[in-house]
Amino acid sequence: MRPEELFESISSREDFMRFLEALIADYGNSTDEWENTSIEHFLEAMHAWATDAQRLRDDPSWRDFAHLLLAGKRYE
């Protein structure tokens, strides 16, 4: 299952871990679909999304962490 498909169902640490496993597999299977394939660009995209979206709460949830990681995958 793709990480985007798992995103909405994240409500626990275990769900987040399944999401993270899917994200790792997604990178291995479809790198061409990733906007940011270097760690530098991935982290920069995460930072830019967090800054631009202003959606990270002071008490983030597992889904918030997942959203941040998805932003690293595709945010420009």
C-alpha positions in Angstrom: 0.0 0.0 0.0 1.2 3.5 -0.8 2.0 5.9 2.0 -0.6 8.4 0.7 -3.2 5.7 1.1 -2.3 5.0 4.7 -2.1 8.6 5.7 -5.7 9.2 6.8 -5.8 6.1 9.0 -2.8 7.1 11.1 -3.9 7.4 14.7 -1.2 5.6 16.6 2.5 4.8 16.8 1.9 1.5 15.1 0.0 3.2 12.2 2.8 5.6 11.8 5.4 2.8 11.7 3.3 1.1 8.9 3.2 4.4 7.1 7.0 4.8 7.5 7.6 1.3 6.1 5.4 2.2 3.1 7.2 5.4 2.6 10.6 3.6 2.5 9.2 1.0 0.1 7.7 3.8 -2.1 11.1 5.5 -2.4 12.7 2.2 -3.4 10.0 1.4 -5.9 9.1 4.7 -7.4 11.9 7.3 -7.0 10.8 8.9 -10.2 7.6 10.1 -8.5 9.6 11.8 -5.7 10.3 15.5 -6.1 13.1 15.5 -3.6 15.5 12.5 -3.8 18.5 13.8 -1.9 18.4 14.1 1.9 19.3 17.8 1.5 16.3 18.5 -0.8 14.0 16.3 1.3 14.8 18.2 4.5 14.6 21.5 2.8 11.1 20.6 1.5 10.0 19.5 4.9 11.2 22.8 6.4 9.6 24.9 3.6 6.3 23.1 4.0 6.3 23.5 7.8 7.1 27.2 7.4 4.6 27.9 4.5 1.8 25.8 5.8 2.0 26.9 9.4 0.1 23.7 10.3 2.4 22.1 12.8 0.9 22.3 16.2 2.8 22.6 19.5 1.6 19.1 20.3 1.9 17.2 17.0 0.2 13.9 16.3 1.6 10.9 14.5 -0.4 12.1 11.5 1.3 15.5 11.7 4.7 13.7 11.5 3.5 11.7 8.5 2.3 14.8 6.8 5.7 16.4 7.3 7.4 13.4 5.7 5.0 13.4 2.8 5.8 17.1 2.3 9.5 16.1 2.1 8.6 13.7 -0.7 6.7 16.1 -2.9 6.8 19.8 -1.8 8.8 22.1 -4.0 
